[in-house]
Amino acid sequence: MHDVSDSYGLWLLVVVNSAIFILFAFSFFKPQTMRDWRSFGAFSAFLIALFTEMYGFPLTIFFLSGWLQENYPNVDWFAHDSGHLLEMLFGWKANPHFGPFHLLSFIFIGGGFWLLSAAWAVLYQAQKSGTLAQRGPYAYVRHPQYGGFVLILIGFLFQWPTILTLAMFPVLLVMYWRLALTEEREVEAELGDVYRRYAARVPRRFIPRWKDLFDRPVVEQDQP
């Protein structure tokens, strides 16, 4: 049996990895309002919880150790690579970093950061000109930045699922949903028909309609 102290207790890596990903997300999202900071703070808490189990203390492995050892007796569950639970449970024999779930996680995480970046560029220009963000990702969904956060969270769940992050995930989904509804009410109160026409043209909040992905989006001028 692998000694847990050989693979975990690496608290410097917890700090470094948390800081890198939080700062990376910050560079794309650039929170400004209290609402922005609240959503970004919840996202950051998810990352800290993730990297704490990835490098610090494997709470999920300890909690499930009895069941895991009984059902998968040939796996050294306290080796660091075994934290890639999905690869282990589905019997991936090679390096888990090249396993199907790990590779899938890169697609979600990369796509999420791309969406955050693309959405911020449009939102920043709209804020500078005092208009409604309608171009780029905003031509397909009304809240692409929250969608980007969710894609990143899903990616990390594929890569390194833990009990705590799985419990946090639905809470974060509800929080982003409520923040989106609050933003919509405020923007509609400020812009009136401009926002209502936009919402009618872009009915999806987070997931675009399939047909819209192949049609050139129509962007109206922000005339009241």
N, C-alpha and C positions, 0 to 999 in steps of 0.2 A: 504494500500500500504506500502510495506517495505521501510524503509528509506535507501537510497543508502549508506549513511555514515556508516551504521551498517555492511555492507558486503564488502565495498571497502575502498580505502584509506589506505590499509595495505602495505605501501611502504617497510617496513622491510622484509615482506614476498616476495615482488618482488625481492629485492636484494638477499635474502638468496636462494630462489628457482632458480633464474637465475644463481647464482654462483655455486650452487650444480650441476646443469645439465651441465653447461659449463665446469666445472672442471672434471666432470665425462666423458664427451665427449673428453676432452683434454687428459685424462689418456689413452683413447683407440686410439686416432688419432695421438697424438704427432706430431704436425706440425713442419716442419723443414725449408722448402723452403718458399720463398715469396708467391708462388702459394698455398702452404698448408695453410699459414696464411690467405690468401685472402678467400679461401673456408671456413675455420674455422670461420673467422670473420663474414661472411655472415650468417652462421648457428647460431652463437651466437646472431646476431642482431634479427633473427627470434625468438629465445627463449626470449630475453628481451621484444620484442613487445608482445609476447604471455602472459608472466607473468605480464606485465604492465596492460593488460586488465583483466587478471584473478583475480588480487588482488588490483591493483591500481585504475584504472579508466575504467569503462565499456563502452568504446567508441562505440562499435558495438551495445550494448543494447540501448544506447541513440539514436544512429542514426536510429535504426529500431523500436524505442519504439512506435511510432504511429501505424505502421502496426501490430506490435506484440499485442498491447493492443486491437486493433480492431478485430483481428482474433482469439486471444487467451485471452479473457477477464478474465478467471478464473485463470490465471497464474500470480504470483507475479514476474514480470520480473527483479526486482531489488534485489531479494533474490540471494544469491551467487550461489546456486545450479542451478538456471535458466540459468546461463552462459553455462551450458551443452546444447547448443541449439538443437542439433540433438535429444537428448532424449526428450526434451520439445516439439519440433515440431511434433514428432511422437507419443506423448501421453504416454510416459513412466511414470507410476504413482508412482513407488517406488523410492528408493534412486538412483539418477542418477549415482552415483559412481559404481553401480552394473548393470547399463543399458547396452544394447548390444553394443552400439557405444563406450562406455567407456572401456568395456572389450576388444573390437576389437582393441582399441588404444594401450592397453598394449601389444598385440601380435606384432603390428608393431614396437612400441618403443623398446621392448625387443629384437625383431629380428634385428632391426637396430644396437643396441649397440653390440649384439653378432657378427654381421657381421663386424663391425668396429674393434672389438677386434681380431677376427680370421684373418682378412686381415692384420692388423698391425703386428701380430706375423710373418706371412710369409714375408711381405715386409721388416721387420727389418732384418731378417736372410739373405734375398737376398742382401740387401744393405751392410751388413757386409762382404759378400763373393764376392761382385761385380758382381752378376749375376742377371738375370731377374726373378722376382717373377712369378712362374708358378703353385705353389702348393696351396692346400686349396681352398679358394674361387676363387683364380686367375685361377684355372683349369676350372672354369665354366663361369666367366665373367672377362673382362679386367680391370674393375674399381669398384671393390666391395666396396671400402671405400666411394665413392660417392653414390653408391647404399644404403649403410648403412645410410648415412645422409638423403637421400630421404625417406627411410622407417620411420625414426624417425619423420621427418616433417609431413608425412601423418598421423602417429599415433596421433600427437598433434592436427592436424586438425580434426580428428574424435572426439577427446576428448573435445576440446574447440575452435571451429571455430570462427574466427574474420575477419572482413573486411580487416584489415591490413595484417594479416598473409596469408589470401587467395590471396591478391594482391601480396605479396612477393613470394609466392610459385612458380608461373611460371617463375618469374625472376631468382630464385635460380636454377630451372631446366635448364634454358638456360645457366646460368653461369657454372654449373657443366658440361654440355655438351661441352661447348667451352673449358673449362679447360682440359677435357678428350682428345679432339682433339689435343690441344697444346701438352699435354704430349706424345701422340702417335707419333707425328711428331718428337719430340725431342729424344725419345727412339729409334725410327727407324733410325734416323740419326746417333745415337751412336752405336747401336748394329746391324744394317743392317738385314741380313738374319735371324739371331736368332729371332729378333722380328717379322719379316714377317712370319716365320713359326709358331710362337706362335699365331699371329693374325689370320692366316688361320685355325689353330686348334681350337681356341676359338673366334668365330666370333661375339659374343654378347658383347656389352660394359657394360650393366647394368642388363639386365634381361636374365637369362640363358635359353637355349632351354630346353623344357620339357623332351626330350629324354635323354639329358645329365645328368639330375638329377638322372637317374637310371642306367647310364653306368659308369663304373670306368674310370675316366679321365686318358688320356695318358700324361705323363710328360716327355719331352725330355731333354737331357742334353744340357747345354748352350754351344754348340760348334759352333763357327762362320762358 
